[in-house]
């Protein structure tokens, strides 16, 4: 009989995971088999398999060419580039072939347990290593369920251990050749907390700490037929190799082999052969970020699961002849990155049909055009800025995406020259921020829709525009995002993003009672005069205590709440007059030495474009503490360090949601963004959330779609009661973990 102590990480997760990979068609390699024993110890490439596959793919290659390739790969893996040179080698359409990306059956897929990665006296042994054509392109680390060490769950410990592994230069070759890394403790995700304490996650390599991503399946029907049954001899061979043959008859061991366990479900989602090849080919991006001192810091990003399923949904829609539609993905979920991944994928999709796609990314503000250009360029795309209608008709072989500012074309009605329209060309437009109220008469967008009817238009929004008549039941004709841009192609809501840790929940705080009473008293005194509302809220006597509170609160947030002086704040003013008065009083206080808080006034009529651009970039880089705005930067502005939003005016509907979510971006390890509410937004927020629930209920029948439409945005704010309950829940979870 097998004792309970025999049920460990190996037997509960590792061996069942290996069996499940075998069900997906992977071949198990024993510890002392010729393939593992004959591997290249400096890279763990399986030389015999690599040679066989390379010679098969490259008809004129010789054994000498194989040796040359292996040497070149080693040289590339030594580079301090997160494996970019090697990755470009294996995915390139020119040069030798290493992987048949189009035909999974032409490749070999192997797995092995605990293959040693060793350089000098340093080594590590991933639990399961995945080889494609002999190349160790992925590995899986598994953990015993409900294990805790040093106050951390197994998954949290893996995050720390993986960062240390990435930082070790002796492991550079092994880190650089590995493209996808997975982790699982065979437990379900914790819902509603956005905390990666347990479950199954994946990431790419990094120079240090990396982001763990959950994967939640949306297309189970595609995976069912990829799972086969295992023969008794296959099971016996693995158990013999790991010296655990006695486990075969144990009920718990059989239970852990169920394809529906959390770990095995995750493995099906990521490691089904076609899926894995797709993610390796199209789902990785090298991003060149700039640090404060101007140096480039290379990062490697992996496609998130909503981006993957949105990409497949776009492919399905195009295949059915759909020419326009909406991607409803919540703010902060990476819609520009989604566009980048689709540019890569759709380029190949159309190329196989003999069609040359031309991609356009359409925005309606200069700062968003700058931001999109920057994001695409950081990911290695060649970008062109379109500044005139004539440039739309130019072929752009020299660049991969054109960024178009809609404001440049608002008065043009003849945009696209079809006198010699190339039938082998397909225009594809990604329309950013599609929640805005586009004027349907005499504006660029409808002219574009009418002039280029063959084009594919994909609208991106986190807050679709929903407008109902006064009865609250009848939608305004051609007024909603869905009416203008087409049906929803894919949806990913705020509550999902919070669960996945891609966006933060918000804490709404009222201003302190004493300040509220002071402001109310001053307001009443000023009202006795003959002043307008704008003049009252911009009056020096009103602004002074308001600024007192903001500075006191902001300093407290840096010193106590976050203990971090890198966080930034935004003041959303009641008017441009108030914004200017706040900036004026801040300057006076700085000149008197009363505060060292720096600020930038960002108004549409304050300074030229270059001035505003410079101030915004300085804020993003942490050189400015507070931005003071009225209507600018409330949508599309992305600065993860912004964690304190001072809301000084009422904002309605989707504009309110856009404004609130300026502080929802993950930054360091913080759990929340904060909204300090001068304007009492609660009623307007509740009204807006109800409107989105009505939209979903009216457009989609949950009985037919299976969608739960509750709390799309309702989970945006967290209450003090919820925090107490979460703390109690976390304590309960940790109490259930053994300490040994």
TIKOLMI-141045 format. One record per residue (C-alpha): x, y, z. Coordinates in Angstrom, 1 decimal. Example, Ala and Ser with C-alpha at 12.3 -4.5 7.8 and 13.67 -1.06 7.14 Angstrom:
% TIKOLMI-141045
     px     py     pz
   12.3   -4.5    7.8
   13.7   -1.1    7.1
% end
This chain:
% TIKOLMI-141045
     px     py     pz
    0.0    0.0    0.0
    1.2    3.5   -0.9
    1.5    5.8    2.1
    0.1    9.4    2.0
    3.7   10.7    2.1
    4.2    9.1   -1.4
    1.7   11.5   -2.8
    3.9   14.4   -3.6
    4.4   17.0   -6.3
    5.7   14.2   -8.6
    2.7   12.0   -8.2
   -0.1   14.6   -7.8
    0.8   16.9  -10.7
    4.0   16.1  -12.5
    3.3   12.5  -13.7
   -0.4   13.2  -14.4
    0.7   16.3  -16.5
    3.2   14.2  -18.4
    0.4   11.6  -19.2
   -1.8   14.4  -20.4
    0.8   15.7  -22.7
    1.1   12.2  -24.1
   -2.7   12.2  -24.6
   -2.1   15.3  -26.7
    0.4   13.4  -28.9
    3.7   14.2  -27.2
    6.3   11.4  -27.0
    7.8   10.6  -23.6
   11.6   10.5  -23.5
   13.0    8.3  -20.6
   15.8    9.7  -18.4
   18.5    7.3  -19.7
   17.3    7.2  -23.3
   19.7    8.0  -26.1
   18.0   11.3  -27.0
   18.4   12.7  -23.5
   21.8   11.2  -22.9
   23.0   12.5  -26.3
   21.7   16.0  -25.9
   24.0   19.1  -26.2
   24.6   19.9  -22.4
   25.2   23.6  -23.2
   21.7   24.1  -24.6
   19.8   20.9  -24.0
   19.1   20.6  -27.7
   18.4   17.0  -28.6
   21.0   16.7  -31.3
   19.8   13.5  -33.0
   16.2   14.7  -33.3
   17.3   18.2  -34.4
   19.6   16.8  -37.1
   16.9   14.5  -38.4
   14.2   17.2  -38.6
   16.6   19.9  -40.0
   17.7   17.6  -42.8
   14.0   16.7  -43.6
   12.9   20.4  -43.7
   16.0   21.6  -45.7
   16.5   19.2  -48.6
   20.0   20.4  -49.6
   21.4   20.6  -46.1
   24.2   18.3  -45.0
   25.5   17.1  -41.6
   28.1   19.9  -41.9
   25.2   22.4  -42.2
   23.7   21.0  -39.0
   26.9   21.5  -37.1
   27.1   25.0  -38.4
   23.5   25.8  -37.3
   24.1   24.4  -33.8
   27.2   26.6  -33.4
   25.3   29.7  -34.7
   22.4   29.0  -32.3
   24.9   28.8  -29.4
   26.4   32.1  -30.3
   23.0   33.7  -30.5
   21.9   32.2  -27.2
   24.9   33.9  -25.5
   23.5   37.3  -26.4
   21.9   39.5  -23.7
   18.7   39.9  -25.7
   16.1   37.6  -24.1
   16.6   35.2  -27.0
   15.5   37.7  -29.7
   18.1   36.6  -32.3
   17.3   33.0  -31.8
   13.6   33.6  -31.9
   13.9   35.6  -35.1
   15.9   32.7  -36.5
   13.2   30.0  -35.9
   10.2   32.1  -37.0
   11.8   33.8  -40.0
   10.2   33.1  -43.5
   13.7   33.3  -45.0
   16.6   31.1  -44.4
   16.6   27.5  -43.1
   13.4   25.9  -41.7
   13.4   24.8  -38.1
    9.7   24.3  -37.5
    6.9   23.6  -39.9
    4.5   26.2  -38.5
    1.7   25.5  -41.0
    1.6   21.7  -40.6
    1.9   20.5  -37.0
    2.0   16.8  -38.0
    5.4   17.4  -39.8
    7.1   18.3  -36.4
    8.1   16.1  -33.6
    6.8   16.9  -30.1
    8.6   15.3  -27.1
    8.6   15.7  -23.3
   11.1   14.7  -20.7
   11.1   15.1  -16.9
   13.7   17.1  -15.0
   16.3   17.6  -17.7
   19.3   19.3  -16.0
   20.2   22.8  -17.1
   23.8   23.2  -15.9
   26.6   25.7  -16.4
   29.6   25.3  -14.1
   28.4   24.8  -10.5
   24.9   26.3  -11.1
   22.0   24.2  -12.3
   18.2   23.8  -12.3
   15.9   21.1  -13.4
   12.5   22.1  -14.9
    9.8   19.6  -14.0
    8.7   19.0  -17.6
   10.6   20.1  -20.7
    8.9   20.4  -24.0
   10.9   19.8  -27.2
    9.8   20.7  -30.7
   12.1   19.1  -33.4
   14.7   18.7  -30.6
   14.6   22.3  -29.5
   13.7   22.9  -25.8
   11.2   25.7  -26.4
    9.1   25.4  -23.3
    9.0   24.0  -19.8
    6.4   23.4  -17.1
    7.0   23.8  -13.4
    4.4   22.0  -11.2
    3.8   22.4   -7.5
    2.1   20.3   -4.9
   -1.4   21.7   -4.1
   -1.8   23.6   -0.9
    1.9   23.9   -0.2
    3.3   27.0    1.5
    6.7   28.1    2.3
    7.9   31.3    4.1
    4.4   32.7    4.1
    4.0   32.2    0.3
    1.9   29.8   -1.7
    3.7   27.6   -4.2
    2.8   29.8   -7.2
    4.0   33.0   -5.3
    7.3   31.2   -4.5
    7.7   30.2   -8.1
    7.4   33.9   -9.2
   10.3   34.7   -6.9
   12.4   31.7   -7.8
   11.9   32.3  -11.5
   13.1   35.9  -11.2
   16.3   34.7   -9.5
   16.8   32.1  -12.3
   16.4   34.8  -15.0
   19.0   37.0  -13.2
   21.6   34.3  -13.2
   23.9   34.9  -16.2
   25.1   31.3  -16.1
   21.6   30.3  -17.2
   21.4   32.7  -20.1
   21.5   30.0  -22.9
   18.7   28.0  -21.2
   16.6   31.1  -20.6
   17.1   32.4  -24.1
   16.1   29.2  -25.9
   13.0   28.8  -23.7
   10.0   30.7  -25.3
    7.1   29.8  -23.1
    7.1   28.8  -19.4
    4.2   27.4  -17.5
    3.3   26.9  -13.8
    0.6   24.9  -12.1
   -0.4   23.6   -8.6
   -3.4   21.9  -10.0
   -5.8   24.2   -8.1
   -8.6   26.4   -9.5
   -8.0   30.2   -9.8
   -9.1   32.3   -6.9
  -12.0   34.4   -8.3
  -12.6   38.0   -7.5
   -9.2   39.0   -6.1
   -6.9   39.4   -9.0
   -4.2   37.7   -7.0
   -2.0   35.0   -8.4
   -1.8   32.8   -5.4
   -2.9   29.5   -6.9
   -3.9   28.1  -10.3
   -2.1   27.7  -13.6
   -0.1   30.4  -15.3
    2.3   31.1  -18.2
    4.9   33.7  -19.1
    7.9   34.4  -21.3
   11.4   34.9  -20.1
   12.7   38.2  -18.7
   15.8   39.8  -17.2
   14.2   39.5  -13.7
   10.6   39.5  -12.6
    8.0   38.6  -15.2
    4.2   38.8  -15.4
    2.3   35.5  -14.8
   -0.8   35.2  -17.0
   -3.8   33.1  -16.4
   -5.4   31.2  -19.3
   -9.2   30.6  -19.2
  -10.5   28.5  -22.1
  -13.2   29.8  -24.4
  -13.2   27.2  -27.1
  -13.2   23.8  -25.4
  -14.9   22.2  -28.5
  -11.6   22.8  -30.4
   -9.6   20.7  -28.0
  -11.8   17.6  -27.4
  -10.6   15.7  -30.4
   -6.9   16.4  -29.7
   -7.1   14.2  -26.6
   -6.5   10.5  -27.1
   -6.5    7.6  -24.7
   -3.2    6.1  -23.4
   -2.3    2.4  -23.7
   -1.3    0.5  -20.6
    2.2   -0.1  -22.0
    2.7    3.7  -22.3
    1.6    4.3  -18.7
    3.8    1.4  -17.4
    6.8    2.8  -19.3
    6.6    6.2  -17.6
    5.9    4.8  -14.1
    8.9    2.4  -14.5
   11.1    5.2  -15.6
   10.3    7.3  -12.5
   10.2    4.3  -10.2
    6.6    4.8   -9.1
    5.0    1.7  -10.6
    3.1    1.0   -7.3
    1.0    4.1   -7.8
   -0.9    2.7  -10.8
   -3.7    1.2   -8.7
   -4.2    4.1   -6.3
   -7.5    5.9   -6.6
   -6.0    9.4   -6.0
   -3.4    8.9   -8.7
   -6.2    7.9  -11.1
   -8.2   11.0  -10.2
   -5.3   13.3  -10.9
   -5.1   11.9  -14.4
   -8.6   13.2  -15.3
   -8.4   15.5  -18.3
  -10.7   18.0  -16.5
   -8.3   18.7  -13.6
   -7.2   22.4  -13.5
   -3.6   21.5  -14.5
   -4.6   19.2  -17.4
   -7.2   21.6  -18.7
   -4.6   24.3  -18.7
   -2.2   22.0  -20.6
   -4.8   21.3  -23.2
   -5.3   25.0  -23.7
   -1.7   25.9  -24.2
    0.0   22.7  -25.4
   -2.4   21.3  -27.9
    0.0   21.2  -30.8
   -1.7   23.7  -33.1
   -2.3   26.1  -30.2
    1.4   25.9  -29.1
    2.7   26.6  -32.6
    0.4   29.6  -32.9
    1.5   31.1  -29.6
    5.2   30.6  -30.4
    4.8   32.0  -33.9
    2.5   35.0  -33.3
    2.1   35.4  -29.6
    5.5   36.7  -28.5
    6.6   40.3  -28.8
    9.9   42.0  -28.0
    9.2   45.4  -26.6
   11.9   48.2  -26.3
   10.9   50.3  -23.4
   12.8   53.5  -22.5
   14.0   54.1  -18.9
   14.2   57.5  -17.2
   17.8   57.9  -18.3
   16.9   57.3  -21.9
   18.4   53.8  -22.2
   16.5   51.0  -23.9
   15.2   48.2  -21.6
   14.2   45.2  -23.6
   11.1   43.2  -22.5
    9.4   40.1  -23.8
    5.6   40.0  -23.8
    3.4   37.0  -24.4
   -0.1   37.1  -25.8
   -2.8   37.1  -23.1
   -5.7   34.7  -23.5
   -8.3   37.4  -24.3
   -6.0   38.6  -27.1
   -5.7   35.1  -28.4
   -9.4   34.4  -28.5
  -10.1   37.9  -30.0
   -7.6   37.1  -32.7
   -9.3   33.8  -33.5
  -12.7   35.5  -33.4
  -11.5   38.1  -35.9
  -10.2   35.3  -38.1
  -13.6   33.6  -37.9
  -15.5   36.8  -38.7
  -13.3   37.6  -41.7
  -13.7   34.0  -42.9
  -17.4   34.4  -42.9
  -17.2   37.6  -44.9
  -17.8   40.0  -42.1
  -16.4   43.5  -43.0
  -16.9   45.4  -39.7
  -17.2   44.6  -36.0
  -16.3   45.6  -32.5
  -13.8   44.3  -30.0
  -15.1   45.2  -26.5
  -12.1   44.8  -24.3
  -11.9   46.7  -21.0
   -9.5   49.6  -20.6
   -6.0   48.5  -19.8
   -6.4   45.1  -21.4
   -3.9   45.8  -24.2
   -5.9   46.8  -27.3
   -2.8   48.3  -29.1
   -0.9   45.1  -28.3
   -3.9   43.1  -29.7
   -3.7   45.1  -32.9
    0.0   44.4  -33.1
   -0.5   40.6  -32.8
   -3.3   40.8  -35.4
   -1.1   42.6  -37.8
    1.4   39.8  -37.6
   -1.2   37.1  -37.8
   -3.4   38.6  -40.5
   -0.4   39.4  -42.7
    0.3   35.7  -43.0
   -3.5   34.9  -43.2
   -3.9   37.0  -46.3
   -0.5   36.2  -47.8
   -1.5   32.5  -48.0
   -4.4   33.7  -50.2
   -2.1   35.8  -52.5
   -3.5   39.0  -50.9
   -1.3   41.9  -49.6
   -2.9   43.4  -46.5
   -2.4   47.1  -45.6
   -3.0   48.0  -42.0
   -4.2   51.4  -40.6
   -4.6   52.3  -37.0
   -7.2   55.1  -36.7
   -7.3   57.5  -33.7
   -9.0   60.8  -33.1
   -6.4   62.8  -31.2
   -2.8   63.8  -31.8
   -1.6   62.4  -28.4
   -3.2   59.0  -29.2
   -1.5   59.0  -32.6
    1.8   59.6  -30.9
    1.1   56.9  -28.3
    0.1   54.3  -31.0
    3.2   55.2  -33.1
    5.3   54.7  -30.0
    3.7   51.4  -29.0
    4.0   49.8  -32.5
    7.6   51.1  -32.9
    8.6   49.6  -29.5
    7.4   46.2  -30.8
    9.5   46.4  -33.9
    6.9   47.4  -36.5
    7.8   49.9  -39.3
    5.2   52.7  -38.8
    4.1   55.5  -41.1
    2.1   58.5  -40.0
   -0.6   59.4  -42.5
   -1.0   63.2  -42.7
   -3.1   63.6  -45.9
   -5.9   61.8  -47.8
   -3.5   61.3  -50.7
   -1.2   59.2  -48.5
   -4.0   56.7  -47.9
   -3.8   55.6  -51.5
   -0.1   55.0  -51.5
    1.1   51.4  -51.3
    3.3   51.0  -48.2
    5.7   48.2  -48.9
    8.2   50.0  -46.7
    6.1   50.0  -43.6
    3.7   47.6  -41.8
    1.1   49.9  -40.3
    0.0   53.4  -40.9
   -1.3   55.5  -38.0
   -4.0   57.9  -39.0
   -5.3   60.9  -37.0
   -8.9   61.2  -37.9
   -8.8   65.0  -37.2
   -6.6   65.4  -40.3
   -9.5   64.3  -42.5
  -12.7   65.5  -40.9
  -13.5   67.9  -43.8
  -12.6   65.6  -46.6
  -15.2   63.6  -48.5
  -13.1   62.0  -51.3
  -10.6   59.9  -49.5
   -9.9   56.7  -51.5
   -9.0   56.5  -55.1
  -10.5   53.4  -56.6
   -9.6   54.1  -60.3
   -7.1   51.3  -60.2
   -8.0   49.5  -57.0
   -5.7   46.5  -56.6
   -7.8   43.4  -56.2
   -4.8   41.7  -54.4
   -4.8   44.4  -51.8
   -6.9   44.3  -48.6
   -7.2   47.4  -46.4
   -7.7   46.7  -42.7
   -8.6   49.5  -40.3
   -8.2   49.2  -36.5
  -10.3   52.1  -35.1
   -9.2   53.0  -31.6
  -11.4   54.4  -28.9
  -14.6   53.5  -30.8
  -16.8   54.6  -27.9
  -16.6   58.3  -29.0
  -19.4   60.2  -30.6
  -18.3   60.3  -34.2
  -20.2   62.8  -36.3
  -21.9   60.7  -39.0
  -22.3   63.6  -41.4
  -19.3   65.3  -43.0
  -16.7   63.5  -41.0
  -13.8   61.3  -42.0
  -15.2   58.0  -40.5
  -18.4   57.7  -42.5
  -16.6   58.9  -45.6
  -14.1   56.1  -45.1
  -16.8   53.5  -44.6
  -18.6   54.6  -47.8
  -15.5   55.1  -49.9
  -13.7   51.8  -49.1
  -16.5   49.3  -48.8
  -14.1   46.4  -49.4
  -12.1   47.3  -46.3
  -12.2   45.4  -43.0
  -12.9   47.7  -40.1
  -12.3   46.5  -36.6
  -13.4   48.9  -33.8
  -11.7   48.8  -30.4
  -13.3   50.0  -27.2
  -13.5   49.4  -23.5
  -16.7   51.4  -23.0
  -19.1   51.1  -26.0
  -21.3   54.1  -26.6
  -24.8   53.4  -25.5
  -27.5   56.0  -26.0
  -31.2   55.5  -25.2
  -34.1   57.9  -25.7
  -35.8   59.4  -22.6
  -38.0   56.4  -22.1
  -34.9   54.4  -21.3
  -36.0   51.5  -23.6
  -35.6   52.7  -27.2
  -32.1   53.1  -28.5
  -31.3   56.2  -30.5
  -31.0   55.4  -34.2
  -27.3   55.0  -35.3
  -26.1   56.4  -32.0
  -24.4   53.4  -30.4
  -21.0   51.8  -31.0
  -22.7   48.6  -32.1
  -24.9   50.5  -34.7
  -22.0   52.4  -36.1
  -19.2   49.8  -36.1
  -21.1   46.5  -36.3
  -21.7   43.5  -34.0
  -19.4   42.6  -31.2
  -16.7   40.2  -32.4
  -15.2   39.5  -29.0
  -15.8   40.7  -25.5
  -13.6   40.9  -22.4
  -15.1   42.8  -19.4
  -13.7   44.7  -16.6
  -14.6   42.1  -14.0
  -12.7   39.5  -16.0
   -9.7   41.7  -16.2
   -9.7   42.3  -12.5
   -9.9   38.6  -11.8
   -6.9   38.1  -14.1
   -4.8   40.8  -12.5
   -4.5   42.9  -15.7
   -6.4   45.8  -14.2
   -6.9   47.0  -10.6
  -10.0   47.7   -8.7
  -10.5   51.2   -7.4
  -11.0   52.6   -3.9
  -13.4   55.6   -3.9
  -12.7   58.0   -1.0
  -14.8   61.1    0.0
  -12.9   64.2    1.0
  -12.6   64.6    4.7
  -15.7   66.1    6.4
  -13.8   69.1    7.7
  -12.6   70.1    4.2
  -16.0   69.3    2.8
  -17.7   71.7    5.3
  -15.1   74.4    4.6
  -15.6   74.2    0.9
  -19.4   74.2    1.3
  -19.2   77.3    3.6
  -17.0   79.2    1.1
  -19.3   78.1   -1.7
  -22.3   79.6    0.1
  -20.5   82.8    0.9
  -19.4   83.3   -2.7
  -22.9   82.4   -4.0
  -24.2   85.6   -2.3
  -22.3   87.5   -5.0
  -23.1   87.6   -8.7
  -20.7   84.9   -9.9
  -21.2   82.0  -12.3
  -20.6   78.4  -11.3
  -17.3   78.3  -13.1
  -16.1   81.5  -11.4
  -17.2   80.1   -8.0
  -15.2   76.9   -8.2
  -12.2   78.8   -9.7
  -12.3   81.5   -7.0
   -9.0   81.7   -5.1
  -10.9   81.3   -1.8
  -12.4   78.0   -3.0
   -9.3   76.7   -4.6
   -7.0   77.3   -1.6
   -8.6   74.8    0.8
   -9.2   72.3   -2.1
   -5.5   72.5   -2.8
   -4.7   72.1    0.9
   -6.5   68.9    1.0
   -5.0   67.5   -2.3
   -1.4   68.2   -1.2
   -2.0   66.8    2.3
   -3.7   63.7    0.8
   -1.1   63.2   -1.9
    1.8   63.4    0.5
    0.1   61.0    2.9
   -0.5   58.6    0.0
    3.2   58.6   -0.9
    4.4   58.3    2.7
    1.8   56.0    4.3
   -0.6   54.3    1.8
    2.0   53.4   -0.8
    5.3   54.2    0.9
    6.5   55.1   -2.5
    7.3   58.6   -3.9
    7.2   57.3   -7.5
    3.4   57.3   -7.6
    1.7   60.2   -9.5
   -1.6   62.0   -9.2
   -4.1   63.7  -11.6
   -6.5   66.5  -10.7
   -9.6   66.6  -12.9
  -10.9   70.2  -12.6
  -14.3   71.6  -12.8
  -13.2   74.0  -15.5
  -10.1   75.3  -17.3
  -10.4   78.4  -15.1
  -10.1   76.2  -12.0
   -7.2   74.3  -13.5
   -5.3   77.5  -14.1
   -6.0   78.7  -10.6
   -4.8   75.5   -9.0
   -1.6   75.6  -11.0
   -1.1   79.3  -10.1
   -1.5   78.6   -6.4
    0.9   75.6   -6.6
    3.5   77.8   -8.3
    3.1   80.4   -5.5
    3.5   77.7   -2.8
    6.6   76.3   -4.5
    8.1   79.7   -4.7
    7.5   80.3   -1.0
    9.1   76.9   -0.2
    5.8   75.5    1.2
    5.8   72.4   -1.1
    8.2   70.6   -3.5
    5.4   68.9   -5.4
    5.8   69.4   -9.1
    3.0   69.8  -11.6
    2.0   70.2  -15.2
   -1.0   72.1  -16.5
   -2.4   70.2  -19.5
   -5.2   72.2  -21.3
   -6.0   72.3  -25.0
   -5.2   76.0  -25.2
   -2.1   75.9  -22.9
    1.2   75.8  -24.8
    1.8   74.2  -28.2
    1.7   70.5  -29.2
    5.4   70.0  -28.5
    5.0   71.6  -25.0
    2.1   69.3  -24.1
    3.8   66.3  -25.5
    7.0   67.0  -23.5
    5.0   67.6  -20.2
    3.0   64.4  -20.7
    6.2   62.3  -21.3
    7.9   63.9  -18.3
    4.9   62.8  -16.2
    5.0   59.3  -17.5
    8.7   59.1  -16.7
    8.1   60.2  -13.1
    9.7   63.7  -13.4
    6.4   65.4  -12.6
    4.2   64.6   -9.6
    0.7   65.9  -10.6
   -1.0   66.6  -13.8
   -3.8   69.2  -13.8
   -6.4   68.8  -16.5
  -10.0   69.7  -17.5
  -10.9   67.6  -20.5
   -7.5   66.3  -21.8
   -5.9   63.0  -20.9
   -9.2   61.6  -19.6
   -9.3   58.9  -22.3
   -6.5   56.9  -23.9
   -3.9   58.2  -21.5
   -1.8   55.4  -20.1
    0.6   56.0  -17.1
    0.8   53.0  -14.7
    2.3   55.2  -12.0
   -0.9   57.3  -11.8
   -2.5   55.9   -8.7
   -4.4   58.9   -7.2
   -7.2   60.6   -9.1
   -8.8   63.8   -7.7
  -12.1   64.1   -9.4
  -13.4   67.6   -9.2
  -16.4   67.5  -11.5
  -19.2   65.3  -12.6
  -18.6   63.2  -15.7
  -21.3   61.2  -17.4
  -21.7   57.7  -18.9
  -18.8   56.1  -20.8
  -16.7   59.2  -20.3
  -16.9   58.6  -16.5
  -15.7   55.1  -16.9
  -12.9   56.2  -19.2
  -11.8   58.8  -16.6
  -12.0   56.5  -13.6
   -9.8   53.9  -15.3
   -6.8   56.2  -15.7
   -5.8   54.8  -12.3
   -6.5   51.1  -13.0
   -3.2   50.0  -14.5
   -1.1   47.5  -12.6
    2.0   49.2  -11.0
    4.5   47.3   -8.9
    2.5   45.1   -6.5
   -0.2   47.6   -5.6
   -3.8   46.2   -5.2
   -5.8   49.4   -5.9
   -6.0   52.7   -7.7
   -7.6   55.5   -5.7
  -10.4   58.0   -6.7
  -10.8   61.0   -4.4
  -14.3   62.2   -5.0
  -15.0   65.9   -4.8
  -18.0   65.6   -7.2
  -20.1   62.7   -5.6
  -20.1   60.4   -8.7
  -21.8   57.4   -7.0
  -25.2   57.9   -8.6
  -23.8   58.6  -12.1
  -21.6   55.5  -11.8
  -24.5   53.3  -10.8
  -26.6   54.7  -13.6
  -23.9   54.0  -16.2
  -23.3   50.5  -15.0
  -27.0   49.7  -15.3
  -26.9   51.0  -18.8
  -24.2   48.5  -19.8
  -26.1   45.6  -18.1
  -29.2   46.6  -20.1
  -27.2   46.7  -23.3
  -26.0   43.2  -22.7
  -29.4   41.9  -21.6
  -31.1   43.5  -24.7
  -28.5   42.3  -27.2
  -27.7   38.9  -25.8
  -29.9   36.3  -24.3
  -27.9   34.6  -21.5
  -29.9   31.4  -22.1
  -28.6   31.2  -25.7
  -25.1   32.6  -25.2
  -24.2   31.3  -21.7
  -22.9   34.7  -20.7
  -23.2   36.0  -17.2
  -23.9   39.7  -17.8
  -23.9   40.8  -14.2
  -21.3   43.1  -12.8
  -19.6   44.1  -16.0
  -18.4   47.3  -14.3
  -20.0   46.8  -10.9
  -16.8   45.3   -9.5
  -14.9   48.4  -10.4
  -15.0   49.8   -6.9
  -14.1   48.0   -3.7
  -15.7   48.9   -0.4
  -14.2   48.9    3.0
  -16.4   45.9    3.9
  -15.1   44.0    1.0
  -11.5   44.6    2.0
  -12.2   43.2    5.5
  -13.9   40.1    4.0
  -11.0   39.6    1.6
   -8.5   39.8    4.4
  -10.5   37.2    6.3
  -10.7   35.0    3.2
   -7.0   35.3    2.6
   -6.3   34.3    6.2
   -8.6   31.3    5.8
   -6.9   30.2    2.6
   -3.4   30.4    4.1
   -4.6   28.5    7.2
   -5.5   25.6    4.9
   -2.0   25.3    3.6
    0.4   23.0    5.4
    3.6   24.6    6.6
    5.7   21.5    5.8
% end
